[in-house]
């Protein structure tokens, strides 16, 4: 196992600090930018309606589908302009958190 440094230099608002980082912090999942070509479920739920199909041109703000979760109907809208490459769900599908629903080209 790798020897941990005792203190790390951290700069916040141009002020240097010395901080001790815990092993749990060092093992944390690193941030990765989201893939904007994929629309994923933010929470688990049930697909109520789908408004798009493969090959369809959509603009920012167009409705893609309705995801019902915790008795609330969430309208999922396009976050960018593009053409729908694939729709991975059908009405009545139960989806898990982070499951891919729709993919753009």
Secondary structure as UniProt FT lines:
FT   STRAND          8..12
FT   TURN            13..14
FT   STRAND          15..19
FT   HELIX           23..26
FT   TURN            36..37
FT   STRAND          38..40
FT   STRAND          45..50
FT   TURN            54..55
FT   STRAND          57..58
FT   TURN            60..61
FT   STRAND          63..69
FT   TURN            70..71
FT   STRAND          72..77
FT   STRAND          82..87
FT   TURN            91..92
FT   STRAND          94..95
FT   TURN            97..98
FT   STRAND          100..104
//
